[in-house]
Amino acid sequence: MKKIFLIGLLGVGWSLSAYGGIYTYFNSFSGSTSQNGGAVPNGDLNGWSQSESVSGLASTLSSITVTVSLTGSASAYNGDLYAYITDGNGTAILLNRIGVSSANPFGNSGSGMTVTFSVLGANIYDAPFANGLTGTYQADGQAISPLSGAGSFNDTGTDGMASFNGNNPNANWTLFIADPVSAGDNFSVAYWSMTIEAVPEPTNVALGIFGVCAVAGRLRARWKKSVVSSK
């Protein structure tokens, strides 16, 4: 009886640990081996993109971070850039003319960046206006055209990284970057990376626990029957 009870507890414990376990995916992609050799077309809303397939993770995304490394010519303006990442079911606007406002129609004057986007980051509008922008920031989230008037931009976007939570991470992920402002500047994607954490669906865990308990119950009943028949 004690052995059967122990088996049941171990089974339930295994199921619970599966739910609590986090499946992590990390990969880094070189821009030089992608479209245009990583070069972002200047003054072109068609932009640059790269797609990568993710598989083998648990079925429910719990968090995601994306790192983007861009180099820019001396005259390049980070405030010209528009970028998003999508899994086909959700989209996060990473950059949308950062720093642009009615008071500053040109936006962030930095040239190039290596930035990580995360729900735990600082507001991207607080990014310093300087070359070599680095750090961890929230996705811009402004779901408006990057060609909108300067007065249309603000720091109250809502389409951030949390929009992917609950999605199935096993999907085709695409990073898109455009420089829609014709100003003679040039950007290139050095590399980008994704880190995804996922967990099993609660429904599957519940079914697993139910199955373990059912098996333990049947074993207990058989043990009782064998004890009675042996007397």
N, C-alpha and C positions, 0 to 999 in steps of 0.2 A: 504493500500500500504506500509506504513512504517513498519507494523508488518511483512508482507511477506518479505520485504527487510532485516529486522532484522533476521528473521529465516534463510535466505540465508547466511548472514554473520556468524551467529553462526555455521551453518553447515560447511562452509569453514574453520572457525577457528578451529573447532573440528578436521577436516581432517588434517590441518597443524600441530596441536599439536600432533596428532598421529604419524606423520612423525618425529617430533622433539623429541618425547618421547623415552626414552631408557629403554629397558627391560633388567633387570639385573638378572643373575643367579649366585649363589655362593653355593658351597658345598665342604665339606672336607671329605676325605676318609681315614680310618684307614688302615695302612699296615698290622697290626697284624691279621686282619680278611680276608686277601687276600691270594693269592698264596704263598706257603712256609711260611706262617705266616709273610710275609714281608721280609724274608731273600733273599738277592740277591746272587745267586750261584757264587762262586769264580771260575775264569778261565773258564767260560761258556758263550759263545756268545748267547745261547738261553735265558738267563737272566730271569727276573721277569716281570710280567705285570699285570695290572688291568684295567678292562673296566667298564665304567659307561655310562648310557643312559641319555641324556638330552632331555627334551621335554617342550612344552608350551611357548617357546620364540618366538619373532618376527622372520621373515624369513631371515634376513640378518645380519651376524655377523659384528660388527664394531670394537671390540677390545676383547682381551683375555689376562689374566695373569694366570700363573701356578706357584704354590708354591710346592716345594719338600723338605721334611725333611728326611735326612738320618743320621743314626748313624753308626760309623765305629769303628772297633777295633783299638788298638794302632798302629798297623803296616799297617793299611789301607791307601791307597793313592787315593785322589780324582782324580788324574790324570789318574787313571785306568778306570774311569767310562765312559759309553756310555749310553745316554738316549734320547728318543724322545717322542713326543705326536702326535697322529693322530686322525682325525675325519673320516677317510676312504676316504676323497677327498683331503686332504692336510696333510703334515707332517712337523713338526718343530723339528730340531735336537737341543735338549736342552744342552746336554753335549757330547763332543767327545774328550776324553783324554785331558782335559783342562791343558794348560801349557806345553804340549809336544812339543818339537822342536828338531832340530838337536843338539842344544846346551844343551838341557835338556830332554833326552829321557824318564825320569820318570814322568815328569809333576808336577802338583800341589801336594805338599806333605801334604796338609791338610787331616784330617781324619773326615769325616762327614760334613754335611751342612744343613742349612735351608735357602733356596734361592728362591726368586721369580723371574720368568722370564717374562720380559715385553719389548716391543719395546722402552720404555722410560728408560730402565736400562743402566748401565755402561757396557763396553765391558767385557765379562766373562774372558778374558785373563788378565784383570787388577785385578782379584780377588786375595786377599792376600794368600800367601802360609802358612796357619796356620790352626790349629784345630778350629772347630766351625765356619766355613765359613758362613757368613750371608750377607744379602743385596739384592738389586734388580739389576739384570743383563739382558742383551740381551741374547737370545738363541744363543748357539755356532754356529749353522748353517753350520758346515762343513760336507757335504754329501759325506764322504769317509769312507771306512772301518776303524773301530777302531783298526784293526790289521795292518794298513799301517805302513810303515817305519816312524821313528821319523821326518825325513826331509820333509814329505808330509804334516805335520800339520802347520797351520798358523792361523791368526786371520781375515781372509777375507771371512768367510762363508756368504752365502746368504739365507739359508733356515730358516729364523727366524719366529717369531710369526706373522708377518704381512702376511705370506702366507695364513692365514685363513680368512683374510678380504674379505667380500662378500660371503663367504660360508654360507650355512644354518646351524646354530648352533644346530638344533634339530637332533642330530646324536648320534652314539655310539662312545664315546671318549675312547681312550686307551693310558695309560702311560706305557712305556717300559723302563726298566733299566737293564743294563748288566755290569758285571765286567769281561771282557774277558781276563784279565791278571792274570795268575796263580802265585801268590806271597804270598799265605798264609793269605791274609787279608780278612776281612769279613765286609759286609755292610748289613744294614737292613733298610727298609722303615718304618719310624715311622708314617708318614701321608703325604698326598698330597692334594691339593685343586685346584679348578678352579674358576675363576671369568670371566663370559662372559657378554658382553654388545651387544645387538642386536636392530635393528630398522626395521620397515616395509620396504618392497621394494618400491622404488619411483613409480613404475608402479601402484601399488595398491593405493597409495595415490592420484595419478593423476586421476585414475578412480573414486575414492571417491569424489574428488572435482568436477569432471565433472557431477557425478550423483546428487550432491547437487544443482549445478547450473541449471541442467535440471529441477529438481523438482521445484525450485524457479521460473523458467521461466514459467512453466505450471501453477503454482498457480497465478502468476501475470496476465497471459492471462485470466484465469477464473475470477479473480477479476474484470478485465476490462469489461469482458462480462456481469458480473452481474450488474455492475454499469450502463452500457448502457441499459440493459433490464429493469432496475428499473425506468428509466426516462420516 
